Amino acid sequence: MKLPRNTNRKSQWVLRAILLAVVLAYLAFYLIGFNLPYLFNPEQNAPLLTGLVVGLALLLIGLTLAAVVWSRIREHLHRQRPAGLLGRQLLRRRNAVRWAVALTLTALMILAFSLAGAQPVSISNEPFAEQLPLRLAAMFIITTAVMLLLALAALLYSRLKRNR
């Protein structure tokens, strides 16, 4: 289903803004005050902009959940019965895409969890070797990286498709 031009343009700008915000936040995190010593233990690291990265992540999660709820409510209120065979086919196709995205994300998370390493790491000069938290952290990092790459690929694909 092709979105109207203005809706498609808005979604592309939202995607670009989110990608830019994430890239700038991580660049700032690593480039500004990353190696500051912790006040109570100078051997430990206390990055200056940790709150920025955590706050951005929580903001994006909250906005995503709000958008999902708003979209579901709006869809439910404005839903019309499919008009004939063509409407049912579009509804089936939309549901198929939803299931494909959900199953792909689930498979990606399972694959990332199974491939994630769980070697002990040193956190603040203390060894940390608990398997489950290490594998979960690696799973989320891998899944996020793959999803960002897929978002970038979709953005580039839409740009190339539009320029033809």
Secondary structure, 3 states (H helix, E strand, C coil): CCCCHHHHHHHHHHHHHHHHHHHHHHHHHHHCCCCCECCCCCCCECCCCHHHHHHHHHHHHHHHHHHHHHHHHHHHHHCCCCCHHHHHHHHHHHHHHHHHHHHHHHHHHHHHHHHCCCCCEEECCEEECCHHHHHHHHHHHHHHHHHHHHHHHHHHHHHHHHHC
